[in-house]
Amino acid sequence: MFDQNMDWLELYKIIFEQFYYWLVVTDKDGIIVLMNKSYCEFNHVTQEEAIGKHVTEVIENTRMHIVAKTGIPEIGQVQEINGSHMLADRVPIHNKDGELIGVVGSVVFKDIADLDSYVKKVALMEKELEYFKKELKKARGFENTFDNIIGESQVLKETKDLALKVAKSKSSVLILGESGTGKELYANAIHNASYRRDFEMVRLNCASIPHDLLESELFGYEYGAFTGAKREGKLGKIEIADKSTLFLDEIGDLPLTMQAKLLRFLQEKEIEKIGSTTIKKVDVRVIAATNKNLEEMIRHKTFREDLYYRLNIFKIEIPPLRERKSDIPILAKFLLRSKANEMDRYVTEFNDDAMRLLIDYDWPGNVRELENTIERAINLVGKEAAITKHHLPYHIREHKLDPYGYSKSESLKEMVAQLEIKEIKNALELSLGNKIHAAKILKISRTSLYEKMNRYQLEV
């Protein structure tokens, strides 16, 4: 702890002497007025001998006196002294009236080899920082990509392809989908496929923040903006997301007053904190998501039409699970492996009855409900390695609806065949009967397509 009674001049002298760099100060005529002891020792003089001499008499190859005349600083200059190559800075000193009164010189690296070592250390630190940034992203789920969106149905492929194209743009994105379809997963994938991926995506759930706090959450505030405001003020989510992506989940729950302020930001790309008189430009891409019918809300005057069109530059509608039944076996097996590893349980498969029930069920809660159902089933499995229908909830076991017209007596193999037939017919229709294009749509080889068409006796 500093002695409060210490003379400030004495403190400056101590700092000057103990500073790691070699330091020297001259007046405007190049006469040395200060030189720390370590620099004197290197130049084989005492401080008493150095002070009062012209700098060229003490330091080899110096340019301090030249900087005193030009007033132009010289930073990071290589200088040879006593056979050693060093990195030196020379900076002019001005008084409060702007008059040049001297020059301060410092040797930053006492040998160029030190600089090389320093550069290597910095490079190593940057690599380590990059590694830990990636690990942190993985831990927080920020490494989600389109590969994490599981499924091979045509409707899912088309949705993913559109989202991937959208990712390259700077424009706003509106993601629509029922609860549990994976809207945040798509937002993550879009962000991580964009040029903004080096910065963390910032999230705000509009439904989870009280309406009277939303403005400060989005735009931030200055000290004294309102009673209870933090002394240091607060950055808003928009400012934090500068150069990155702001994901506004549950945008349909944003109150009308905040909709107007959000619209202004989207139009002007600038923000004004609460209690501030200054405006700041920011570079933020907005991805908004909701499970509500915004067009219906517009008709009822609960959502601004102009904000809707500002957000709806690109619209991505995520299909519910009941509209891509062929993805259920693939998705269920993926979730089973993931959850079993996470829970350290040896559960490896579903038997045919259990899988048939999963395919038959409508999944109003979509992927989230399927994931929760599988986690529940894993907890109920005993010594056996397979999930059976007895491990599934009663409402799934007794589900009677059959939107695809499957017979309860059909085997899993028969159900999968019907799904394949449906997808092949869709692809052939989209490609106007062109089998090469149909195979590309299905992302299978042309040979595989011909084999399946022969097996199912399909003709164009």
N, C-alpha and C positions, 0 to 999 in steps of 0.2 A: 504494500500500500504506500502511495506517495505521501511524503511529509507535506502537509498543507502549508507549512511555514517555509518550505524550500523556495529559494529565489528562482524565478523562472529562467533567468539567464544561466544560472548554475545547472538547471535541468537540461537546457539546450546544449550546454557544453558536454554534459555526460552523454547525451544521445549522440552528439557529433562524434565523440571519441569512440563510443562502443558500437556505432552503426557498422553493419557487415561490410558495406561498400567502402572503398577508399574514396575519400572526399577532399576536395580542395576548393577554396574560394579566393577569387582575385577581385581587385577593384577594377574600375573601368580602364585603367592604364596597364593592366596585366600584372600588378604587384600582388603577391600572395598575402592575404590577410588572415586566412585560416587554413590549416591542413591537419587532418587527423594523424595520430601517432603512427598507426600501422602503415599509412601511405608514406610517411616520412622515412620509416625504417626501410621500406622497400627501395627508396631512392637514396639510402645511405646518408641521410641528413637528420639532424635533430629539428624539433619544431622551432627552436630559437634560431637556428641557422636558416630555415626555410622562410619564415615570416619576414616580410620586408624586401625579399628578393623578387626580381622579375621571374615569372613562371618559367620562362625558357631556360633560366639558369639552374632550375631544380628538376624539371620534368622533361625527359627526352621526347622529341617529336610532338610536343604539345601544340594545340591550336586554341588554347584558352584566350590568348591575347587577340587572336583574329576574330573570335566570336564577340569579344568586348568591343571591337570596332564595327563589325557588321550588324550585330544585334540579332543574327540568325542562329537559332539553336541547331546543334548537330547531335543527332541521336543515333546510337548504335554504330559508332565509327570504330573501325579496327585501328589500334595504335600500338606500335612496338616500343616497349620500354625495357631497357636492360636485357635485350634478347628475347623477351616474351611478348607474344601477340595478345593484346587485351581488347575488350569491348568497352568503349568509353562514351559517356554522354556529356555534352557541354551546353549549359542552358543559361541565357542572359537573365539578370535580375533587374527589375525595375522598381522604383519607389512608387508611392501612391499617386504621384503626378505623372507617371509614365516615363520618367527619366531613367535611362540605363545607368546603373550604379556599380555593376560588377557582373561576374560570371561564377556559377557553381559548376564544378566538374566532378564526375563520379566514374569510377571504374566498376562496371556492373559485373563483368566476368573477368577474372584475373588471368585467365588463360583460355584461348579459343577451345581447348579441349573441354573446359568446363561447360562451354556453350553446347558443344556436341552432346555431352552427357545430359545436360538439361533438356535439350530437344528430345533425346531418346526417352527420358523419363516422362516428359509431357505426352509423347506419342503413346507410351505404355499406359499412362493414366487415361488418355482418351479412349483407348481400346477397352480398358476395364470399365470405364464409364458407359460406353456403348453396350457392353455385355450386360451390366447391371440394369441399364435402361430396358433392354430387351427382356430380361428376367422379370423386372417389375411389371412390364406390360403383360407378360404371360400370367403372372400371379393375379393381376387385376382383370384379366380377360380381354386385354386390349390387342391380343394377337389374333382375334377372330378374323377369319377370311371367308371367302365364298366356299372354300373347301369344307368349312365347318357347317355349311347348310346341307344337310343330308337328304338325298332323294334322287331318283332318276326319272320321275314322271315328266311328261312333256310340259305340263303347265308350270312345274317348278323350274325346269331348264329355261323356259322362256322368261320367267321372272328373274332368275339369276343373271341371264344374259343381258337383260335390260338394265339391271342394277349395276352390272360391271361397266357397261357403256356410260351410265350416268356418273359413275365414280370419277371419271376423267374430267368432268366438267367442274366449273366454279359455281354453278347455279344451285338454287335451293331445291330440296327434295322433300316430297310429302309421301310418307309411308303409311298406307292404310291396311288394316287387317284386324281380324277378331283377336280377342284376348288370348294370349298364349301361342300366337303364330310365329313369334320370333322377330318382332319389329326392331328391337334393340340389336339383335344379332345382325340383321341386315344393315343397320346404321353403322355398326362396327366394321362390317365387311366393306362398305362403301368408303368409309374414312380410311381404312388401312390399304385400300387400292388406289387412293388419291395421292396427289403430290403433297398433301398436308400430313401424311402418315408419320413424319418424324416428330410431330407434336401430339401430345395426348388429347384425345377427344374429350370435350367437357360436356357433362350431362346435367339436365335439370328436369325433374318430374313436376310438371305444372300442377298436378293434382295433389302433390304431397306438401306444398308450401302454402301457408295461410295467405289469403288474397292481399292482406295489408303488408305482407313482407315480400311479395313478388317483385316489386319494383326495385327494392334494394338488392335482392338476389340477382336480378338480371343486370342492373345498371350500376350498382355500388353506390357509395355515399362518401361525402367528405366529413371530417370531424366537425361536430356541432350541428350537423344537418337536422337532427331531431333528438329529443330526450332519449337517453340510453345509447346513443351512437358511440361506437368505440373511438377512443382518442386518436388512434392511427387511421381512422376511416376504414373503408372496405372496398376491395375490388369486386366488381360484379362478374357474373359468369361470362357475359359478352366480352369484357376486357380480358379476362383470363384466357378466353378462347382465341385471342388475336393470333393470326397466322394458322389457326387450326379449324376444327369443326365444333359447332355447338349443336348438341342433340336435345331437342325439346320434346320430351315424351308427354303424352296425354295433352296435346296442344288444344284439344277440344274443351278442356277445363279452364283455359285461360280467360279471365274476366274481360269484359268489353273494354274497360279503361286501359288495361295492359295490352290488349290487342292493337289499340291505336298507337301506343308507344312502340310496340314491336314493329308495326308496319312502317313507322317513320325511320326506325333503325335500318330496316331492310331496304328502304328506298335511298337513304342518304349514306349508309355505311358509317355512321358516326354516333357517338353516345355523349350524354351529359349526365354526370353523376348527380345524385340528390345533394343539394346544397352547394353545387359547384356553378361557376359562371363560365367555365371553359368547355369547349367541345373537342372531343378527341376522335380522330379517324381510326377505324379498326378494319382489319381484313379477316372476316369471319364467314365461314360457310354454314348455313343453317340446314339441318335435317330435322323435320318435324314428324311426329307420328301420333296416330290416334286410332281407337277402335270405334269412334263415333261417326255418324253420318253427317259430315260437315255441310253437305248440300241441304240436308233437311234442317240443320241448325240455321243456315242462312235464311231459309224460308220463314223460320220462326224468330228471326232477328236476334239470335243469340251468338252468331258468329259473323264477323265482318266479311262481306263478299270480296272487298279489295285485298284483304289479308289472305284470303283463300287463294286468290289467283296469284298473289305474290309468292306464296309458298308452293303452289301447285305448278311450278315450271316443269318439274319432272314428277310424275305420280307413279308410285310402285304399289300395286295391290297384291298383298301376299295371300295366296290361296289357302283356305282352311284345310285341315287334314282330311275332312270327309270328301273333299274334291280331288284328292290325290291318294286314293286308297292303295294304289300300287306301291307307294313309298312306305307304307306302314311296316311291312316285314323288314325292309332295309333299316329304317329308322329305329324300330324296336330292338333289333340285334345290336345296332351301334350303341344305343342307350344302355342296353344290358351290359355290354362289355365295359363301357365307361363307368357305370354305377357300381358294378361288381368290383372293379379295380379300386374305385374310390372307397368302397365300404369293406375292402379286403375279404370278399366272400367268393367262394367257388360255386358260381352259378353260371352255366355256359350256354343254355339254350331254352327255347320254349317248345313244349310238345305241340303236336298238330292241333289239338282241341283249343289250347290257349291261344295260339296264333290265329286260328279261325275266328275266335271271339274278338281279338284285337282288331282284326280287319273288318269285322261285321259292325263294330260299335261306331257311333257317329262322332265321338270326341268333341263335344261342345267346348271343352277347355283346350283343345288342340294339342300342340306338342308338349306344352307345360303339363297338361293333364296326363298325357301318355308317360312322360318322364316320372311324374309322381306315382303313377300306378305301378310302373316297373320297380321303382325304389321300394314301394310298399311290398310288392311281391317278393323281392329279394330278401327282405327281412323275415318273410313268412316261410321261406324255403328251409326245409330241414336238412337231412343228410343227402337227399337227392340233388342232382346237379341241374335239373330242369324245372322251369316254371310250368305248372299245370293250371287248368281252369280253376282249380280249388284255391289257388293263390290270388285270384283276381277278385275284385269287389263284386258284391251281389248284383249291383245294377248293371254291370258289364256282362256277367254270366247270364242274366235274364233278359238281356236286350233283345227286342223283337223286331225292330226296324231293319229293313234290308233294302236300302236305296238302290243297290246295283242288281237286285233281283237274284241274289245267290240263294241256292237251296241249302237248308241247314244240314242236309245229308252229304253235301259236296265235300270232297277232300280238299286239303290245302293246295295240293298240286292242281286240282281242277280250278280252284279260285284264282290262282296265279296265272293259269293259262288264259282265263277269261280277261284278266287285266291286261295281259300282253296283247291279246287280240284287239282290245279296245285302243291301246296306245299305238299299235301298228296301223290300224285303220285311220286314226287321227293324223298320224305322220304322212300317210299316203294321200290323205285328203288335202293337207296343207301343201304338199309338194306337187299337187295335181297329177299324181300317179308316177312321178319320177322317182324310181327306186334308189338312185344314187343320192338324191337330195333327202329322201325319206330316211335313209340309213344315217346321213349326217345329222338330221334332226334327232334321231333316236340315240346318236353317238354309239353306234355299233357298226361293225363291218358290213359291207354289202353282202358278203357270203352268209353272215349270220342272219341277215334279213331274209334272204332267199330260203334259208333252211327253216326259219320260223314260218314263213308264208306257206311253204310246202307242208309243214307239219300241221298247220291249222287250216290248210286248204283255202288260202285267201287268194283272191284274184283282183286285179285292178280293173 
